[in-house]
Amino acid sequence: MTFRGHSFILGNMRADCRKNVRYTDIGRVDCADLCAIPGVLDDISLQGCKIHFDTSVAVNMDNDYELHVRPSRNVLDPIVLLCHPQWVRDIGSTTEIGFLVLRSPDSAKLASYIEKLHEESDDFTSSDSMIDSL
């Protein structure tokens, strides 16, 4: 589907519609309002994240949720984010959820973590270019 020059896939956002780069990451996500079992972080950006739960989860699309994200590369306290669900996909007994990050208590901590991921991806790209030139 196309709307105002942007391409959309219903129920999910395509990468070309996003304002910020998403970084593939893994980590633990706690959200007592969604599930007693922790979820898993799949990717993250300044404006959103994708998580999944290895069980079916009922998501109220009208609610905001407080996520406590513990990325694998961050050994500090969790990043606390106030988020709003944008889409939900059930695949078998797994539930995937895409969230929009709202103004959050740990916005500065999220920005710092995203900068760290960006620097790591630049380092990785630079080392790939060096290997390619050999």
N, C-alpha and C positions, 0 to 999 in steps of 0.2 A: 504494500500500500504506500502511496506517496501523498504527503501533505505538506504544502508550502515548501516544496523543493527538497524535503527530507524523506528518505526511505524508511519505512517501518515494517517490522514483522510483528503481527498481532501477538500479544502475550509476551513479547520479549523486545529488547532494544538491540538494534544492530550497532556495531562499533562506529559506523560513520555518522550516527545521530548523536553520539555522546560529545560533551564539551571537554571532558577530561580523559586522559589515558587511564585505562584500567590495568592494574598490575596483578598478574597471577600470583597468588600467595596462599598459604594454608595457615590455619590457626583455629583456636577454639572460640566459639561464640556462645555466650550464655544469654538467654532471654527467658526469664521465668514466666512471662506473660504468654509465651508461645509454646514452650515445651520444657519439661523437667530435665530432659536429656540435652546436653550441649549440642549445638550445631557445628558445622565445619565451614570456615571461611574459604571461598573459592577464588575470589578476586576482590580488589578494592581500589577506589580512587578517592579524590577529594569530595566528589559529589555522590558516591554510591558504593554499594558492595553487593556481591552475590554470595549467599550462603546456602547450605543444604543441611537437612536433617535426615538421618537414616531411619526415619519413621514418618508416618503421615502426620501432618500438622494442620490444624484449622487456623487460617489466617483471616482476620477481619480487616478488609481492605480500607476501612474507614478509620482504623486506629493507628496511632503512632506507637512505636516500640522502642524501649531502651535496650540497646545491644551492648554487651560487655565483650569486646573483641580482644583476644590475646593472640596476635600474629606470631608465627614461629620465629621470626627474626627479631622480635622485641621481647626482651627479658624483663622489662619493667612492668608496672601495673597495667591492667587492661585499659584499652582506649574505650571510653564510654561515649556512645553515639546515640542521639535521638534520631530515629529513622522512620520513614513511611514506606510501606510496601508499594511497589510499582507493578509487580507481576508475580504470579505463583504458578508453578508447574509441578504436578504430581507425576512421578515416573515410578510405577510399581509402588513399593512401600517407602520411597524416598520423596521428600518435598524440597524443591528448589525455590528460593525467594530472592527477588531483586529488590533492593532497598535504595531509596533516595535519602541521603544524609541531610538532616535538617540542622538548624543551629544547635550545636551540641556543647556540653560542658568541656569536652576534650578536643575541640576543633583545632587548637594549636598543636596538640600532641599528634593528631591525625596528619596535619600538614607536615610536621617534622618527619613522621614515619614515611609519608608519600615521597618526600624529598630524598630520604635514604634509599627507597626503592628506585627512584629515578636515577640517582647517582650509581647504584649498582647496575642498573640496566645500561647506562652509558659506558661503564667500565666493561661490561660484557660485550657490548657492541664494538668498542674500541679493540678489545682483544680478538674478536672475530675478524675484524678488518685486517689486523696484523697477520693473523694466520692465513687469511685469504691471499695476502700479498706475497706469501712465501712460495 
